[in-house]
Amino acid sequence: MKKKVAISIGDLNGIGIELALRNHETISKKVTPIYCIDTHMLKQTSTKLNLDIPKDFKTIEEIAPYFDIQPGIVSKESGAYAYASFEKAVELAKLGEVDAVCTLPIHKKAWELAGVSYKGHTDALRDYFKADAIMMLGCKQMYVALFTEHIPLKEVAQHIKEKELTTFLLDFYNAIEPNATVAVLGLNPHAGDDGVLGDEEKIIHKAIDNAHQILGKKIFTYPLVPDVAFTPRVRANYTHYIAMYHDQGLAPLKALYFDEGINVSLNLPILRTSVDHGTAFDIAYKNANLNHLSYLNAIDYIVKY
């Protein structure tokens, strides 16, 4: 039996709705999608895109106030609608009416203009479920989890604390497949060079020891030198990485697998995946050659897990 998936439609001034319409036939063979958009807004998007609405394109009414779509424009109206669509998708998952949620891209500034206090989906999910959601991005060749996410680089070192990192490692282990191999990155160049270039690796090392002691087995590497951790020879040994900060993990991931990557929220009572790209306002509603692979991979992850 196919899983039911609530599709949060994202910012309607961007490319999300076009991805949904163009890929509906493909994903409907794998899952039963429920699109968190009402018929009025859907008809407006289909007219602007000159795309037919599939007959089995299931929608939900009374999402949020209607507005006039302005392709490529950041607006509070589109931000409010995107947030309401996301809330509805999560509500369906919480009620057990769907098996998972897949989110299409939002614009963080549009959320802010709409008065939404969250920086993104993951922040909101943490609050909704009172859980320490883990942001993991990647594809079947390589997944990268982030210990710290959207914080200034100058604040990263002060966030690396033994207790918090130990909990993160345990939660991450419990959320991934049992046969995963996990590499943990150091923070500093050369992983600190035995304290010459920084001593945060001592904290990381201790947190790993703590996790291994609790689990009764060794799962994680000790802090790897970040600038060689993603070379082909090293990468061949690991399915998952844990990065200490956002760009440390995502720069190599996107260099290697930009078109394929997805975003997965781990350590939650629901399964949520997302595309790993933005709203692409510059090409929205221009019948451009969109990258569909991230969206399709996000759906495939739900089918698999």
C-alpha positions in Angstrom: 0.0 0.0 0.0 1.3 3.4 -1.0 2.2 5.9 1.8 0.2 9.1 2.1 2.4 12.2 2.0 1.3 15.8 2.8 3.1 18.2 0.4 3.7 21.6 1.9 3.6 23.8 -1.2 6.2 26.4 -0.3 6.4 30.0 -1.5 3.9 30.3 -4.4 5.9 33.1 -5.9 8.7 30.6 -6.5 9.1 27.3 -8.3 7.6 24.9 -5.7 4.1 24.6 -7.3 5.6 24.0 -10.7 7.6 21.1 -9.3 4.5 19.7 -7.8 2.4 20.0 -11.0 5.1 18.7 -13.3 6.1 15.7 -11.1 2.6 14.7 -9.9 2.3 11.8 -12.3 5.7 10.4 -11.4 5.4 10.7 -7.6 1.8 9.4 -7.6 3.1 6.0 -8.7 5.1 5.9 -5.5 3.0 7.7 -2.9 -0.4 9.2 -2.5 0.2 13.0 -2.3 -2.0 15.5 -0.6 -1.1 19.0 -1.6 -1.6 21.7 1.0 -3.0 24.3 -1.4 -6.6 25.3 -2.1 -8.2 25.2 -5.5 -8.4 28.9 -5.9 -4.6 29.4 -5.6 -3.9 26.3 -7.5 -6.0 27.5 -10.5 -4.1 30.8 -10.4 -0.7 29.1 -10.5 -1.8 26.7 -13.3 -3.0 29.6 -15.4 0.3 31.6 -14.9 2.3 28.4 -15.7 0.0 27.4 -18.5 -0.1 23.9 -17.0 -3.1 21.6 -16.7 -4.1 20.5 -13.2 -4.1 16.7 -13.0 -7.6 15.2 -12.2 -6.3 13.4 -9.2 -4.4 16.4 -7.7 -5.8 16.3 -4.2 -5.9 19.7 -2.5 -7.1 21.1 0.9 -9.4 24.1 1.2 -9.1 27.1 3.5 -5.3 27.1 3.9 -4.8 30.9 4.2 -6.1 34.2 2.6 -5.9 34.4 -1.1 -3.4 36.7 -2.7 -2.2 37.7 -6.2 0.9 35.7 -7.1 3.8 37.8 -8.1 6.5 35.6 -9.6 9.9 36.2 -8.1 8.8 38.7 -5.5 9.3 38.4 -1.7 6.0 39.2 0.0 4.4 38.8 3.3 1.3 37.3 1.6 3.3 34.5 0.0 5.2 34.0 3.2 2.0 33.7 5.2 0.5 31.2 2.7 3.7 29.1 2.7 3.7 28.9 6.5 0.0 28.0 6.7 0.6 25.3 4.1 3.4 23.9 6.2 1.3 24.0 9.4 -1.4 22.1 7.7 1.0 19.4 6.4 2.4 19.0 9.9 -1.1 18.9 11.4 -2.1 16.0 9.1 1.0 14.1 10.1 0.4 14.7 13.8 -3.1 13.4 13.4 -1.9 10.3 11.6 -3.8 11.2 8.4 -0.6 11.0 6.4 2.6 9.0 6.8 5.1 11.8 6.1 5.5 15.4 5.1 7.5 16.7 2.2 8.2 20.4 2.1 8.8 22.5 -1.0 11.0 25.6 -0.8 10.1 28.7 1.3 11.7 32.1 1.4 12.9 33.0 4.9 12.5 36.7 4.4 8.9 36.2 3.3 8.2 34.2 6.5 9.7 37.1 8.5 7.6 39.7 6.6 4.5 37.5 7.5 5.4 37.7 11.2 6.6 34.1 11.4 9.2 33.9 14.2 11.0 30.8 12.9 13.9 30.9 10.5 12.8 27.8 8.7 11.1 24.4 8.8 13.5 22.7 11.2 13.2 25.5 13.8 9.4 25.3 13.7 9.4 21.5 14.0 11.5 21.6 17.1 9.0 23.9 18.7 5.9 22.0 17.5 7.2 18.7 18.9 9.4 19.9 21.7 12.1 17.7 20.3 15.7 18.3 19.3 15.2 17.8 15.5 18.4 17.1 13.7 19.0 18.6 10.2 20.5 16.1 7.8 21.2 16.8 4.2 22.5 14.7 1.3 21.6 11.8 -0.9 22.1 8.0 -1.0 25.9 8.5 -1.7 26.5 10.7 1.3 24.5 12.3 4.1 25.7 15.2 6.3 24.2 16.1 9.7 24.8 19.5 11.2 25.5 19.9 14.9 25.1 23.7 14.7 23.0 25.2 11.9 22.0 28.8 11.1 24.2 30.6 13.6 27.1 33.1 12.9 30.4 31.4 12.4 32.0 33.3 15.3 29.5 31.6 17.7 30.2 28.0 16.6 33.0 27.2 19.0 31.1 28.3 22.1 28.3 26.0 21.1 30.5 22.9 21.2 29.8 21.5 24.6 30.3 18.0 25.8 26.8 17.2 27.2 25.0 18.7 24.2 27.2 17.0 21.6 26.9 13.6 23.5 23.1 13.9 23.3 23.3 14.8 19.6 25.4 11.8 18.8 23.1 9.4 20.6 20.0 10.9 19.0 21.6 10.8 15.6 22.6 7.1 16.0 19.0 6.2 17.0 17.6 8.0 14.0 19.6 6.4 11.2 19.9 3.0 9.7 21.8 0.4 11.9 24.5 -0.3 9.2 25.5 3.4 8.8 29.1 4.3 9.1 29.6 7.8 10.7 32.5 10.2 10.4 32.7 13.1 12.8 34.6 16.2 11.7 36.8 18.3 13.9 36.2 22.0 14.1 39.7 23.5 13.6 42.2 23.2 10.7 44.1 19.9 11.0 41.5 18.9 13.7 43.4 21.2 16.1 46.8 19.6 15.6 46.9 18.3 19.2 45.8 21.7 20.5 48.2 23.9 18.5 45.3 25.3 16.4 42.5 25.0 18.9 41.3 22.6 21.6 37.6 22.1 20.7 38.5 18.6 19.4 39.1 17.6 23.0 35.4 18.2 23.7 34.4 16.4 20.6 36.6 13.5 21.5 35.1 13.2 25.0 31.5 13.4 23.7 32.3 10.6 21.3 33.7 8.5 24.2 30.6 9.2 26.2 28.3 8.1 23.3 30.3 4.9 22.8 30.2 4.0 26.5 26.4 4.5 26.6 25.9 2.5 23.3 28.3 -0.2 24.3 30.0 -0.1 20.9 32.1 2.2 18.7 30.0 3.9 16.0 31.7 7.3 15.4 35.2 8.2 14.3 37.3 10.5 16.4 37.5 14.0 15.0 38.6 13.9 11.4 40.7 16.6 9.7 38.0 18.5 7.9 39.9 19.4 4.7 40.6 15.8 3.8 37.4 14.1 5.2 35.6 14.4 1.9 38.3 13.2 -0.4 37.4 10.1 -2.4 39.6 7.7 -0.5 38.1 8.8 2.9 34.6 9.2 1.6 34.5 5.6 0.5 34.5 4.5 4.1 31.5 6.4 5.4 27.8 6.8 4.6 27.2 9.7 7.0 29.1 12.7 8.3 28.6 14.9 11.3 29.8 18.5 10.7 30.3 21.0 13.5 28.8 23.9 11.5 26.7 24.6 8.4 29.2 25.4 5.6 31.8 22.9 6.9 29.4 20.1 5.9 27.3 21.6 3.1 30.0 23.2 1.0 31.5 19.8 0.1 28.1 18.1 -0.1 26.8 20.6 -2.6 30.0 20.6 -4.6 29.7 16.9 -5.0 25.9 16.3 -5.2 24.2 19.6 -5.6 21.4 18.4 -7.9 20.6 15.3 -5.8 20.6 16.5 -2.2 17.6 16.5 0.1 16.9 17.7 3.6 15.7 15.3 6.3 14.5 16.1 9.8 15.6 13.4 12.2 14.7 12.7 15.8 11.0 13.7 15.4 7.8 11.7 15.8 7.0 12.3 12.2 9.0 11.8 9.0 9.8 15.1 7.1 11.8 15.5 4.0 12.4 18.5 1.8 14.1 19.6 -1.4 17.6 21.0 -0.7 17.3 24.2 -2.8 15.5 27.5 -2.6 12.6 29.2 -4.3 14.6 30.1 -7.5 12.7 33.4 -7.9 14.8 34.2 -10.9 13.3 31.5 -13.0 9.8 31.1 -11.4 6.9 30.9 -13.8 9.3 31.2 -16.8 9.0 27.6 -18.0 12.7 27.2 -17.3 14.5 23.9 -17.2 14.0 23.0 -13.5 16.0 20.5 -11.5 13.4 17.9 -10.5 15.9 15.4 -8.9 15.9 16.8 -5.4 12.1 16.7 -5.1 12.0 13.2 -6.5 14.7 12.0 -4.1 12.9 13.6 -1.2 9.9 11.5 -2.1 12.0 8.4 -2.6 13.4 8.7 0.9 9.9 8.6 2.3 9.1 5.5 0.3 12.3 3.8 1.6 12.0 4.8 5.3 
